[in-house]
Amino acid sequence: MISFEQFKEIELRVGEVIVAEPIEGSEKLLRLTVSLGVDPVTALRLERKILAGIARQYKPEELIGRQIVIVANLEPKQMAGEESRGMLLAADIPEGPVFLTPERSVPLGASIR
């Protein structure tokens, strides 16, 4: 169990998949580029590269434009020789992962609480 204070440290954000592509040499990993909107201070686009083991359940082209929920403050992790800078949230069922998504379209980067 974690405390409520520990849970509050997890930064959950809504992002949109803008690029999805297979990773050479991996049957299960996809490389997703996820937009988190625009930084209000710098006006730069905020994007993350996230590697996800979803290639057996999802084709890259069906992911483009989908809003997903990610853990935005997870420390980077090396996978298949590449760096993943976040984690998408998905329900884990026997048929494979199912993305957690907002009920309706929300602004990119919106905080989940």
BELNORGI-V33953 format. One record per helix or strand of 3 or more residues. SS is the DSSP state (alpha for helix, beta for strand). FROM is the first residue (numbers start at 1). TO is the last residue. If there is no record, write none. Layout:
SS:FROM:TO
SS:FROM:TO
This chain:
alpha:4:8
beta:12:22
beta:30:38
beta:45:52
alpha:60:62
beta:67:71
beta:77:79
beta:82:84
beta:90:93
beta:96:99
